[in-house]
Every structure is written in structure tokens, then in C-alpha cells.
Amino acid sequence: MRSNLEVDTDSPEEVEEVLEPSLNNSKQVKHEVISVKNKVRIETETDTLGQLRGATDGAFRLTSLAKKIIEQ
């Protein structure tokens, strides 16, 4: 299962730099963080829907916090 999360930001490279070490990959969950223009995209891949929901929720919360701290 896959999900893509895109977040608009004024500092995509900084947000990506914060997110990459925090989003750990494992056998069950794989994250890829990509900064494009004024956006950060997080691609998540898992085996089950429950894992996808948890991983996407965690990535969204972490991205929101990083964006809020960096942009203030």
C-alpha cells in the first residue's frame, strides 16, 4: 500500500533535512522524502492498511511540526 503526502512550505530543503533522519525505514514501512520547488513530498509504502495509516499520520504530524518551527 502507498500514500503520498505533499505539504507546501517556504523552506522545502530545510524541512526535508529535518524529516529524513526522523522517518526511519524498516521492513514494514519505507519512507522517501523529496523536496520540489515549494513543496515537500513524503512517499510511504507499507504492507498493510493499519501500518499505512499510522506511518502517514506520524509523517504528517512530524512535517507539520517541522514546518511550524522552521517558518517562524
Kinemage of the C-alpha trace (Angstrom):
@kinemage 1
@onewidth
@group {chain A} dominant
@subgroup {mainchain}
@vectorlist {calphas} color= white
{ca met a 1} P 0.000 0.000 0.000
{ca arg a 2} L 1.228 3.511 -0.778
{ca ser a 3} L 0.461 7.060 0.207
{ca asn a 4} L 1.834 10.410 -0.933
{ca leu a 5} L 1.761 13.423 1.341
{ca glu a 6} L 2.529 16.870 -0.108
{ca val a 7} L 2.997 19.905 2.105
{ca asp a 8} L 3.542 23.470 0.880
{ca thr a 9} L 6.441 25.241 2.567
{ca asp a 10} L 8.726 28.211 2.048
{ca ser a 11} L 11.792 26.147 3.061
{ca pro a 12} L 11.477 22.697 1.461
{ca glu a 13} L 15.179 21.810 1.761
{ca glu a 14} L 15.237 22.589 5.493
{ca val a 15} L 12.053 20.602 6.152
{ca glu a 16} L 13.478 17.672 4.174
{ca glu a 17} L 16.710 17.846 6.188
{ca val a 18} L 14.735 17.625 9.440
{ca leu a 19} L 12.416 14.843 8.271
{ca glu a 20} L 14.860 12.373 6.716
{ca pro a 21} L 16.594 11.245 9.935
{ca ser a 22} L 13.286 11.146 11.832
{ca leu a 23} L 11.363 8.959 9.378
{ca asn a 24} L 13.069 5.624 9.879
{ca asn a 25} L 12.650 2.855 7.345
{ca ser a 26} L 12.015 -0.719 8.423
{ca lys a 27} L 10.867 -3.959 6.815
{ca gln a 28} L 7.237 -2.904 7.251
{ca val a 29} L 7.447 0.819 6.476
{ca lys a 30} L 9.501 2.706 3.877
{ca his a 31} L 9.543 6.494 3.580
{ca glu a 32} L 11.050 8.657 0.851
{ca val a 33} L 11.285 12.428 1.368
{ca ile a 34} L 11.556 14.633 -1.730
{ca ser a 35} L 11.692 18.428 -1.882
{ca val a 36} L 10.305 20.002 -5.047
{ca lys a 37} L 10.079 23.790 -5.533
{ca asn a 38} L 7.865 24.989 -2.659
{ca lys a 39} L 6.725 21.539 -1.546
{ca val a 40} L 7.912 18.566 0.421
{ca arg a 41} L 6.580 15.190 -0.688
{ca ile a 42} L 6.672 12.131 1.546
{ca glu a 43} L 6.049 8.826 -0.175
{ca thr a 44} L 5.210 5.997 2.215
{ca glu a 45} L 4.955 2.307 1.375
{ca thr a 46} L 3.719 -0.433 3.734
{ca asp a 47} L 2.282 -3.938 3.641
{ca thr a 48} L -0.993 -3.308 5.499
{ca leu a 49} L -3.576 -0.570 5.776
{ca gly a 50} L -3.043 -0.165 9.529
{ca gln a 51} L 0.678 0.378 9.054
{ca leu a 52} L -0.023 2.848 6.260
{ca arg a 53} L -2.445 4.809 8.432
{ca gly a 54} L -0.015 5.001 11.355
{ca ala a 55} L 3.017 5.846 9.222
{ca thr a 56} L 1.178 8.534 7.254
{ca asp a 57} L -0.259 10.080 10.428
{ca gly a 58} L 3.187 10.173 12.050
{ca ala a 59} L 4.771 11.673 8.943
{ca phe a 60} L 2.051 14.340 8.734
{ca arg a 61} L 2.410 15.332 12.391
{ca leu a 62} L 6.202 15.490 12.154
{ca thr a 63} L 6.025 17.524 8.935
{ca ser a 64} L 3.539 19.972 10.442
{ca leu a 65} L 5.747 20.479 13.496
{ca ala a 66} L 8.938 20.899 11.438
{ca lys a 67} L 7.250 23.375 9.115
{ca lys a 68} L 5.867 25.393 12.022
{ca ile a 69} L 9.256 25.611 13.762
{ca ile a 70} L 11.257 26.425 10.620
{ca glu a 71} L 8.855 29.026 9.253
{ca gln a 72} L 8.524 31.029 12.497
